Amino acid sequence: MRTVEAIAAIPMHHGLVLAAILFALGMIGILARRNLVFILMSIEIMLNAAGLAFVVAGARWEQADGQVMLIFILAVAAAEVSVGLALLLLLYRRFQTLDADAVSKMRG
């Protein structure tokens, strides 16, 4: 059985519900956590949920558009990780903490 056929065998509703659950978990992680590393991880979960929704929708209509969008999402996620971790290192060197409340007191 080919991979596309296996994905198409899963009902679209199940895939979209899973994507919504992942997105909600990422949103809860952003709102509930104060550690910047966990906030970045929550953003990654939300991006992966959006990618999953695109792949499920593309498999439903037997189009490759969802997979192409997933590649773009992964590229954005990679750029976000590299820039985000660089900023985290800079903030940790300056404030000796990764607490979002302590960093929000920055002055320019």
Secondary structure, 3 states (H helix, E strand, C coil): CCHHHHHHHCCHHHHHHHHHHHHHHHHHHHHHCCEHHHHHHHHHHHHHHHHHHHHHHHHHCCCCHHHHHHHHHHHHHHHHHHHHHHHHHHHHHHHCCCEHHHHCCCCC
